[in-house]
Amino acid sequence: MGQFSPRQVALFAALLVATVGCAVLVIIADLLPGLHWSVRGLMFFALLFLLAYGIFSFGIGRFINNRINLLYRTVHDLRRTPKDKEDPVLRGDVIGQVNTEVAEWATERAAEIKELQQREAFRREFIGNLAHELKTPIFNIQGYILTLLEGGLEDQKVNRDFLKRASNGVDRLMKIVEDLDMITKLESGVMDLRITRMDLNEVVSESIASMEILAKEKDVRLINELGPQLLVKADRNRMVQVFINLFNNAINYGKPGGTCTVRSFPLDDNVLVEVTDNGIGISEEHLPRLFERFYRVGKSRARNEGGSGLGLAIVKHIIDVHGGTISVKSVEGKGTTFNFTLRKAP
């Protein structure tokens, strides 16, 4: 026997009162032999009707209540979290409580469906962008090889140049694959970070030296304004990647004669690192998506200028796994500033 609801208790009470009342009427009828038989029959019929109605109503009520409880438990099981150890108990307004639970469940499912739709749209866009990134170097390599096969191989002035171009295309494909592999490892947590006490000034100087040739070609000056012995807790190799990707972004989209400057500011137990350029800048509408994979900002940022299209996504993932945060500010036509935090080292 389950717990009785207030409606069932009231039904029992009404049935009991009606039964007692009918029994009293039957006794009165027996004491009055002159009472017409049809009146007696009517009383017995009323008594049987009330009994049948009470039993039927009770049975239907129990049936409906059991089904509502089953529906409630089903919805509750779908919403159950690891913290929920006890089965739900319905009290008071059963239908109202179930209605509330079902409405909340429907709202949650609607939000979940919307999120899945957004993920699917992101997946389609990502696959489309990846296909485009891979297609460009593949088509170039294919064109160079076909030219060589159709006679260019015999021409010494052509074959070496086209083989070098094809090799550059292969290098770009390898860069895309390596960057994708790195992001996957960073996201899954399988990349082994070697967090050590390191001098960020040395890392920035090393990164500037590796980008010096490209910076001179684009007439962009890289400036290190970090103080000496700026000690942080980080993976040295990964931080070199962060600065190289940020410098590469500043060089590719900088103005001739422009600069890219690295500064730092103390922030409690952290260090705030600022990388600022005075390049072409980014419009505000693009900033929320700037760290997405393969996201490109307009026609001014052509695919043949922006590397693999994964540089900023890698930067964000590296800062994230270090427990830091990264943000970007930009004014179109004036320049861009990237800010990220790292833990100070004692």
N, C-alpha and C positions, 0 to 999 in steps of 0.2 A: 504494500500500500504506500502510495506516495503522499506527499504533504497536501492537505486540503486547502483550496483557495477560499477566500471570504465568500465568493459567489456560491461555491458548493455548500458551505456551512449554512448559508441563508436558505438554500434550496432544501436541505435536510430539515431545517426548522419549519419551513412552510409546509412541507410534506407531513411532518409530525402533527402540526396543528390541524391540518385538514383531515388527517386520519382520525385523530381523537374526536374532532367535531362530528364526523360522519358516524363514528361508533356511538356517540351520545344520541344522535338522531335515531339510529336503529334501535337503541334501548328504549327511547321514548316511544317509538312506533310499536314495540312489543307490549309496552305498558298500556297502550291505547288500542285495544282490539278493534275498535270501530274505525280505525284509520283505513282509508281506501287502499287496496293492494297496489294500485298504480303509483301512489305516493311512496310506498315502500320500495317498489321496483326502481323508482327514480332515485331514491336515496342510495340503494345498492349500486346502481349504475354510476352515480356520481362518485361513490367511494372507489369503485373499480377504475373509473376514469382517472381519478386523482392518483391512485396507486400506479397505474400504468404510465401516466405522465411523469410522475416523480422518478420512477425507475428509468424510463426512456431518457429523461433530461439528464439524470445522473450519468447514464452510460455515454450519451453524446458528449457531455461535459468532460468526462474522463478521457474519452477518445480524442477530443480536440486538444485538451490540455497535454496529453502525451505527445501528440503530433507537434504541438508548439514547442514543447520541451526538446523534442528531437531536432527540430529546425534550429532552435537556439543553440544546442550543443554543437550542431554541425557548423554553424557560423562561428561560434566561439573557438572551435578547433582550428578553423581556417585562420583565425586571428591570433591564435595562441602563440605566446612567446616562451623562450626557455624559462623565464621567471614565473610563469603561470603553472603552479603545481596542483591546485585544487580545481575540481570540476565546478562549473557555474551553478548557482542556485537561483531559481526564479521566485520572487516574492512580490506581493502587492499586485500592481497592474501588469499582469503577465504579457498581454498583447502589446501594451505600450513599451515595456522593456524590450521585447523582441523587435518591435518596430524600430526602436532606437538603435539596437545592435545591428540590424540589417541595413539601416540607413548609413551608419558609420562604416560598415563593411563595404557597401556600394561606393561610398566616397573614396575609401582607400583604394579600391580596385580601379576606380576611374583615374585617380592620380597615378597609380602604377601603370595603367595602360598608356597614359600620356607620356610618362617617362620612357616606356619601352618604344613608343613611336618616335620620341626625340632621339633615342639611342639608334634606332634604325635609320633615321635620317642622317645622323652623324656617320654611321657605318657606310651608308651609300656614298656620302660625300667623300669620306676618307678613301674608299676604294677607288672612286673616280679620280681623286687627286693623285693617288699612288700610281694608277694606270698612266696618267698623263706624265708624271715625273719619270716613269720607266720608259714610256714610249719615245720621248724625245731623244735620249742618247742611243736607244736601240735603233731607231730609224736612221740616225746619223751614222752609226757603225755599219749598218746594212748598206747605206749609200756609198760609203768609202770602200767597202769590200767589193761591191758590185762594179764600181769604177775600176778597181784594180783587176778584177777578173775579166773585164771587157777590154783590156789592153793597157791599162795604166801601169800594170806590174812591170812591163818592159821598159817603161820610161823612168829612168833613175831620178829625174827631177820631181816626178809625180808620186812614185811609189813610196818613197821615204816620208814625204809630207802627209800622204793619206794614211799610211800606217801609224804615224804619230797621232793624227787626229782620231783614228779608231782607238788607239791606246788611251787617249784622253777620255773618250766615251766610256770605255771599260772602267777606267778609274772612277768616273762619276757614278756608274752603276754600283761599283763596289762600295763607294761612300754611302750611297742610299741604303744599301743592305746592311752595312756595318752600323749606321745610325739607327735603323729600325731595330736591329738586334740589341743595341745598347738600351733603347727605350724600353723594350720588352723586359730586359733583365732588371732595369731600374724599377719598373712597375711591379714586377713579380717578387722583388726583394732578393733575387738570387745573386745579384752582383756583389762581390766581396769588396766592401769599402775599407780602406786602410786609413782610419782616422788617426792622425798624429798631431803633435804640436809643431806647427810650421809657421814660417815667416811669409805673410801674404805679400809683402813688398817684393821678395825674391820671385814669387810666382808671377806677379804682374810684369816684372822686368823680363823674365824668361818668355812670357807670352808676347810681349811687345817685340822682342828680338826675332821670334819666329814669324811675325807678321810684317816685319820691316820692309821686305821687298815689295809685297803687295801694296802696302801703305804708300810707298814712294811712287809706284805706278799710278795710283789714283790721287796722288798729291794730298794725302790726308796724314796729319801728324798725330801720333799716339803719345800721350803724356801721362807719366806716373807721378802723382802728387801725394802718394802714401808716405807716411812717416817711416823712419827706419824701425826695424824690429816690431812690426805689427803682428803679434802672435795670435793665431787662431787655431781651433781644433777642426781639421778637415782632411780630406783625402787630396794629396798634392796633385796627382795626375788628373783627377776629376775637376779640380779648380782651374788647372791649366786649360782644360776643355771649355769651361765656363767663360773665361776671359777671351780665349781665341774666338769662340762663337760670337761673343758680344763685339769684339774688335772687327771681326769679319762683317758683321751686320753694319757697323758704323762706316767701314771703308766702302762697302758696296753701295751704300745709299747716302754717302757723304757728298759734300760739295768740294770742288777743287780748292785747295788752300784751307780746308776745314780741319778741325781738331776733334779728338776723342780723349777725354780726360777721366782718370780714375782718382777718386777721393774717398776718404773714410771719415766716419764720425762715431764717437763712443755712444753706446745705447745700453745702459745698465750692464748686464752680463754679456751683451752682444756687441758686435761691430756692424755698423751700417755702411755698406760699400755702395758707392755711387759711380756709375759709368755714364758720362754725359757726352753727347756729340752735338754739333751744330749743323747737321745734315738737312735732308729734305723734310724730315718729320713725318708724323703719321696722324691722320684725321681721327678725331675722337671716336667715331663709330666703329673703327677697326680695333681699338685697344682691347676690348674684352676678349677677343678671339686671337690675339697676337701670339699666344703660346700654344695654339693648336698645331697639330702636325700638318705640314704642307699648306698652311694658310698663307695666302699671298695678298698683299695690300695693293690692289689696283694694278693698272697697266704699267705704272712707273716702276713696279718691282717685277721685272721679267724673270722668268724661270732660269734663263741662262746667266743671271747675275747672282741669284740667291742661293747657290750651293744646292744641298739636298732638300732644302725646305724644312729641315728638321732641327736646325741649330737652336732656335729659341725654345722649342719643345724639350730638347735635351737639357738646356740650361735650367729650365724650371724643374725638371725631374731631379737633376743633381742637387739643386738647392733644397728641394723638398726632402730628399733622403738624408740630407744633413740636418734636418729639423729646422731649417730657416724658412723665410718667406721672401717672395720676389714680387715686385710691382713695376709698372711702367707709366711714365708721364711723357706726353709729347704735344708739341704745337706744330701744326703743319707749316712747313716753310722755315721753321726756326730750330728744330732739333728734337732729340729724344733723350730721356734719362731713364736708365734702369737702376733700381734700388734693390739690394738684397741683404739679408742678415746672415751672420755667422757667429758661432759661439767663441767668446774670448778664451784664450789659453792662459793658465796661470804662469 
